[in-house]
């Protein structure tokens, strides 16, 4: 089966290509989380392929583990970069969010911004 890295990488490409803050992509984050969950469930069923004492993993088990960890790191990097950019806006705009940026923020980002000021 394996994981496709296209969705997580597209999040980073959105951030890199955006002038400042692209629209929060909650749907894609949910898809990535669902994919990670499916991979985790597959890892649980394939756990018998691993000898934890000698740390001998089957190649497929290792691939799934590293793929899951990679996608998680990419999603977290996306979220971290968004929060870094929002913090920068707070400092630069004296707590007034420009409308174009406010429209791009997710619900939790708005809450973070309100508490950050």
Rosetta constraint file for C-alpha pairs under 8 A:
AtomPair CA 2 CA 39 HARMONIC 7.71 0.50
AtomPair CA 2 CA 63 HARMONIC 7.70 0.50
AtomPair CA 2 CA 64 HARMONIC 6.29 0.50
AtomPair CA 2 CA 67 HARMONIC 7.80 0.50
AtomPair CA 3 CA 35 HARMONIC 7.28 0.50
AtomPair CA 3 CA 39 HARMONIC 7.47 0.50
AtomPair CA 3 CA 64 HARMONIC 7.33 0.50
AtomPair CA 3 CA 67 HARMONIC 6.45 0.50
AtomPair CA 3 CA 68 HARMONIC 7.51 0.50
AtomPair CA 5 CA 9 HARMONIC 6.11 0.50
AtomPair CA 5 CA 71 HARMONIC 6.80 0.50
AtomPair CA 6 CA 10 HARMONIC 5.95 0.50
AtomPair CA 7 CA 11 HARMONIC 6.62 0.50
AtomPair CA 7 CA 28 HARMONIC 6.83 0.50
AtomPair CA 7 CA 32 HARMONIC 6.86 0.50
AtomPair CA 8 CA 12 HARMONIC 6.93 0.50
AtomPair CA 8 CA 28 HARMONIC 7.96 0.50
AtomPair CA 8 CA 29 HARMONIC 7.92 0.50
AtomPair CA 8 CA 32 HARMONIC 6.74 0.50
AtomPair CA 8 CA 71 HARMONIC 6.01 0.50
AtomPair CA 8 CA 74 HARMONIC 5.98 0.50
AtomPair CA 8 CA 75 HARMONIC 6.11 0.50
AtomPair CA 9 CA 13 HARMONIC 6.28 0.50
AtomPair CA 9 CA 74 HARMONIC 7.07 0.50
AtomPair CA 10 CA 14 HARMONIC 6.09 0.50
AtomPair CA 11 CA 15 HARMONIC 6.48 0.50
AtomPair CA 11 CA 25 HARMONIC 7.84 0.50
AtomPair CA 11 CA 28 HARMONIC 7.85 0.50
AtomPair CA 11 CA 75 HARMONIC 7.55 0.50
AtomPair CA 11 CA 78 HARMONIC 6.54 0.50
AtomPair CA 12 CA 16 HARMONIC 6.15 0.50
AtomPair CA 12 CA 74 HARMONIC 7.43 0.50
AtomPair CA 12 CA 77 HARMONIC 7.94 0.50
AtomPair CA 12 CA 78 HARMONIC 5.96 0.50
AtomPair CA 13 CA 17 HARMONIC 5.94 0.50
AtomPair CA 14 CA 18 HARMONIC 6.01 0.50
AtomPair CA 14 CA 22 HARMONIC 6.70 0.50
AtomPair CA 15 CA 20 HARMONIC 7.89 0.50
AtomPair CA 15 CA 21 HARMONIC 6.93 0.50
AtomPair CA 15 CA 22 HARMONIC 6.43 0.50
AtomPair CA 15 CA 78 HARMONIC 7.32 0.50
AtomPair CA 15 CA 81 HARMONIC 7.92 0.50
AtomPair CA 15 CA 82 HARMONIC 7.98 0.50
AtomPair CA 18 CA 22 HARMONIC 5.64 0.50
AtomPair CA 20 CA 85 HARMONIC 7.52 0.50
AtomPair CA 20 CA 101 HARMONIC 7.91 0.50
AtomPair CA 21 CA 82 HARMONIC 7.03 0.50
AtomPair CA 21 CA 85 HARMONIC 7.29 0.50
AtomPair CA 21 CA 101 HARMONIC 6.43 0.50
AtomPair CA 21 CA 104 HARMONIC 6.48 0.50
AtomPair CA 21 CA 105 HARMONIC 7.99 0.50
AtomPair CA 22 CA 104 HARMONIC 5.85 0.50
AtomPair CA 23 CA 103 HARMONIC 7.23 0.50
AtomPair CA 23 CA 104 HARMONIC 3.93 0.50
AtomPair CA 23 CA 105 HARMONIC 6.35 0.50
AtomPair CA 23 CA 106 HARMONIC 7.80 0.50
AtomPair CA 24 CA 104 HARMONIC 5.77 0.50
AtomPair CA 24 CA 105 HARMONIC 5.71 0.50
AtomPair CA 24 CA 106 HARMONIC 5.44 0.50
AtomPair CA 25 CA 29 HARMONIC 6.48 0.50
AtomPair CA 26 CA 30 HARMONIC 6.15 0.50
AtomPair CA 26 CA 106 HARMONIC 7.78 0.50
AtomPair CA 27 CA 31 HARMONIC 6.28 0.50
AtomPair CA 28 CA 32 HARMONIC 6.20 0.50
AtomPair CA 29 CA 33 HARMONIC 6.16 0.50
AtomPair CA 29 CA 75 HARMONIC 7.06 0.50
AtomPair CA 30 CA 34 HARMONIC 6.07 0.50
AtomPair CA 31 CA 35 HARMONIC 6.14 0.50
AtomPair CA 32 CA 36 HARMONIC 6.15 0.50
AtomPair CA 32 CA 71 HARMONIC 7.42 0.50
AtomPair CA 32 CA 75 HARMONIC 7.80 0.50
AtomPair CA 33 CA 37 HARMONIC 6.13 0.50
AtomPair CA 33 CA 72 HARMONIC 7.98 0.50
AtomPair CA 34 CA 38 HARMONIC 6.21 0.50
AtomPair CA 35 CA 39 HARMONIC 6.18 0.50
AtomPair CA 36 CA 40 HARMONIC 6.09 0.50
AtomPair CA 36 CA 68 HARMONIC 5.63 0.50
AtomPair CA 36 CA 71 HARMONIC 7.51 0.50
AtomPair CA 36 CA 72 HARMONIC 7.54 0.50
AtomPair CA 37 CA 41 HARMONIC 6.26 0.50
AtomPair CA 38 CA 42 HARMONIC 6.27 0.50
AtomPair CA 39 CA 43 HARMONIC 6.13 0.50
AtomPair CA 39 CA 64 HARMONIC 6.69 0.50
AtomPair CA 39 CA 68 HARMONIC 6.76 0.50
AtomPair CA 40 CA 44 HARMONIC 6.31 0.50
AtomPair CA 40 CA 68 HARMONIC 7.57 0.50
AtomPair CA 41 CA 45 HARMONIC 6.54 0.50
AtomPair CA 42 CA 46 HARMONIC 6.18 0.50
AtomPair CA 43 CA 47 HARMONIC 5.88 0.50
AtomPair CA 43 CA 61 HARMONIC 6.69 0.50
AtomPair CA 43 CA 64 HARMONIC 7.09 0.50
AtomPair CA 43 CA 65 HARMONIC 7.41 0.50
AtomPair CA 46 CA 50 HARMONIC 7.96 0.50
AtomPair CA 46 CA 61 HARMONIC 7.00 0.50
AtomPair CA 47 CA 61 HARMONIC 7.77 0.50
AtomPair CA 49 CA 57 HARMONIC 6.70 0.50
AtomPair CA 49 CA 58 HARMONIC 6.01 0.50
AtomPair CA 49 CA 61 HARMONIC 7.42 0.50
AtomPair CA 50 CA 55 HARMONIC 7.10 0.50
AtomPair CA 50 CA 56 HARMONIC 5.95 0.50
AtomPair CA 50 CA 57 HARMONIC 4.76 0.50
AtomPair CA 50 CA 58 HARMONIC 6.38 0.50
AtomPair CA 50 CA 61 HARMONIC 7.69 0.50
AtomPair CA 51 CA 55 HARMONIC 5.55 0.50
AtomPair CA 51 CA 56 HARMONIC 5.27 0.50
AtomPair CA 51 CA 57 HARMONIC 6.55 0.50
AtomPair CA 52 CA 56 HARMONIC 6.73 0.50
AtomPair CA 52 CA 57 HARMONIC 7.90 0.50
AtomPair CA 57 CA 61 HARMONIC 6.23 0.50
AtomPair CA 57 CA 62 HARMONIC 6.05 0.50
AtomPair CA 58 CA 62 HARMONIC 6.28 0.50
AtomPair CA 59 CA 63 HARMONIC 6.07 0.50
AtomPair CA 60 CA 64 HARMONIC 6.21 0.50
AtomPair CA 61 CA 65 HARMONIC 6.16 0.50
AtomPair CA 62 CA 66 HARMONIC 6.06 0.50
AtomPair CA 63 CA 67 HARMONIC 5.92 0.50
AtomPair CA 64 CA 68 HARMONIC 6.03 0.50
AtomPair CA 65 CA 69 HARMONIC 6.26 0.50
AtomPair CA 66 CA 70 HARMONIC 5.98 0.50
AtomPair CA 67 CA 71 HARMONIC 6.22 0.50
AtomPair CA 68 CA 72 HARMONIC 6.23 0.50
AtomPair CA 69 CA 73 HARMONIC 6.20 0.50
AtomPair CA 70 CA 74 HARMONIC 6.24 0.50
AtomPair CA 71 CA 75 HARMONIC 6.20 0.50
AtomPair CA 72 CA 76 HARMONIC 6.18 0.50
AtomPair CA 73 CA 77 HARMONIC 6.03 0.50
AtomPair CA 74 CA 78 HARMONIC 6.26 0.50
AtomPair CA 75 CA 79 HARMONIC 6.40 0.50
AtomPair CA 76 CA 80 HARMONIC 5.98 0.50
AtomPair CA 77 CA 81 HARMONIC 6.03 0.50
AtomPair CA 78 CA 82 HARMONIC 6.32 0.50
AtomPair CA 79 CA 83 HARMONIC 6.32 0.50
AtomPair CA 80 CA 84 HARMONIC 6.13 0.50
AtomPair CA 81 CA 85 HARMONIC 6.19 0.50
AtomPair CA 82 CA 86 HARMONIC 6.21 0.50
AtomPair CA 83 CA 87 HARMONIC 6.07 0.50
AtomPair CA 83 CA 109 HARMONIC 7.42 0.50
AtomPair CA 84 CA 88 HARMONIC 6.25 0.50
AtomPair CA 85 CA 89 HARMONIC 6.34 0.50
AtomPair CA 86 CA 90 HARMONIC 6.32 0.50
AtomPair CA 86 CA 113 HARMONIC 6.94 0.50
AtomPair CA 87 CA 91 HARMONIC 6.48 0.50
AtomPair CA 87 CA 113 HARMONIC 7.39 0.50
AtomPair CA 87 CA 116 HARMONIC 7.55 0.50
AtomPair CA 88 CA 92 HARMONIC 6.16 0.50
AtomPair CA 89 CA 93 HARMONIC 5.75 0.50
AtomPair CA 89 CA 95 HARMONIC 7.81 0.50
AtomPair CA 89 CA 97 HARMONIC 7.15 0.50
AtomPair CA 90 CA 94 HARMONIC 5.84 0.50
AtomPair CA 90 CA 95 HARMONIC 4.98 0.50
AtomPair CA 90 CA 96 HARMONIC 7.13 0.50
AtomPair CA 90 CA 97 HARMONIC 7.30 0.50
AtomPair CA 90 CA 113 HARMONIC 7.40 0.50
AtomPair CA 90 CA 116 HARMONIC 7.79 0.50
AtomPair CA 90 CA 117 HARMONIC 6.63 0.50
AtomPair CA 91 CA 95 HARMONIC 7.07 0.50
AtomPair CA 93 CA 97 HARMONIC 6.76 0.50
AtomPair CA 95 CA 117 HARMONIC 5.87 0.50
AtomPair CA 97 CA 101 HARMONIC 6.56 0.50
AtomPair CA 97 CA 102 HARMONIC 6.03 0.50
AtomPair CA 98 CA 102 HARMONIC 6.23 0.50
AtomPair CA 99 CA 103 HARMONIC 6.14 0.50
AtomPair CA 100 CA 104 HARMONIC 6.75 0.50
AtomPair CA 101 CA 105 HARMONIC 6.55 0.50
AtomPair CA 102 CA 110 HARMONIC 7.66 0.50
AtomPair CA 105 CA 109 HARMONIC 5.74 0.50
AtomPair CA 105 CA 110 HARMONIC 6.17 0.50
AtomPair CA 106 CA 110 HARMONIC 6.22 0.50
AtomPair CA 107 CA 111 HARMONIC 6.40 0.50
AtomPair CA 108 CA 112 HARMONIC 6.07 0.50
AtomPair CA 109 CA 113 HARMONIC 6.01 0.50
AtomPair CA 110 CA 114 HARMONIC 6.16 0.50
AtomPair CA 111 CA 115 HARMONIC 6.24 0.50
AtomPair CA 112 CA 116 HARMONIC 5.89 0.50
AtomPair CA 113 CA 117 HARMONIC 6.35 0.50
